[in-house]
Amino acid sequence: MEATLTTAVKQRIRSIDTLRGIIMVIMALDHVRDFYTNVPFDPLDLSKTTPWLFLTRWITHFCAPTFVFLSGTSAFLSLSRRTNKNAAAGFLLRRGLWLLLLEFTIIEFGWTLDVGFHMLFAQVIWAIACSMLFLAFLIWLNLKPGTIAIIGLILIFGHNSLDSIKSSSLGHFQLVWLILHEQGFYQINQYEGAFLLYPIVPWIGVMAAGYGFGTFFKLEPHARQALFVKIGLGCLALFLVLRVFNIYGDPFPWEQQHVWWKNILAVIKCQKYPPSLLYLLMTLGISILALAGLEYTNNWLTRIFTVYGRVPFFYYVPHIYLVHVSQVIVALSLGFTVKQLQEAGMSVPKGWGFDLPVIYLIWIIIVFILYFPCRWFMKVKERRKDWWLSYL
């Protein structure tokens, strides 16, 4: 068993890289839709949406939970090489702080193109960074992976019991609760504000659970594949029982719709901000099944996805700029003014945008363009072991 673990941590697990690459590609679809859509309403609004529009948004729900979960798994596989727990915790601490810095500088500017940084958005990189800091603390405490996983599962399964607590009732502690468990806006001063899009609970639990999940890669591929199928199906079965009967796990119970297909969409429409238990059971259950399916899959398509999956952060930052800057260029070429775009912010300017076929075409073009620099950087990381490469 120990020899198997040693082999696993010395070699990248292809299924992890492939799945991570798939979700990075899907993630770009959501961001292209954000900037290029002509739809002025929430695609998940069942009173207005279409099945195709709903599913275009819904499929991207798998991105954040899968990436955070796999980040925990990758942390276990990577840090297993380090015999010194303090060194392992220190690496995660430094990486988490580094991501926080980038989230509110380079990444923030890519989203807003606002040199004054008047609005700070705490998004997925913020959640990943905070999760790394939390995981670093747990490792520093010298907790075993199984114990860390239990802490993560407690946060995942228990946090919806706190849904009734609202930041508006907490006075001076309002910001604390927005950071922890409630999406919302906080006015910093008369010039600046912050929007907490990703409250950190239960994201910190998702990464902790992923860290414990990494121990399953001690098993031989066939054994872990069978185990992943059982875990994935178990998550989906629990999701269906809790969701169909509206027992627990999401602050918004599904309601009967007047059209049959909307009933299906109502069941799978779960809260993302913060991610409810049912949201995580649904998305992670399917992702764990995907890990099982990818265990022995190796073809030209999976190898393409693996390129993105091996350099996710190198892909993430440029894709924001490519999507946003290209949107500005197209908008200006169509007669929109800079003022119109600034006033609209990240919403849809009046008269702007395209239907889904064009959205999908732009998405494919952007992902294709990014393949070549990502492939180059992947080769760089394979050839060189410079310390700074682990931060990109």
Secondary structure, 3 states (H helix, E strand, C coil): CHHHHHHHHHCCCHHHHHHHHHHHHHHHHHHHHHHHECCCCCCCCCCCCCHHHHHHHHHHHHHHHHHHHHHHHHHHHHHCCCCCHHHHHHHHHHHHHHHHHHHCCHHHHHHHCCCCCCEEEECHHHHHHHHHHHHHHHHHCCCCHHHHHHHHHHHHHHHHHHCCCCHHHCHHHHHHHHHHCCCEEEECCCCCEEEECCCCCCHHHHHHHHHHHHHHHHCCHHHHHHHHHHHHHHHHHHHHHHHHCCCCCCCCCCCCCCCHHHHHHHHHCCCCCCCCHHHHHHHHHHHHHHHHHHCCCCCHHHHHHHHHHHCHHHHHHHHHHHHHHHHHHHHHHCCCCHHHHHHHCCCCCCCCCECHHHHHHHHHHHHHHHHHHHHHHHHHHHHCCCHHHHHC
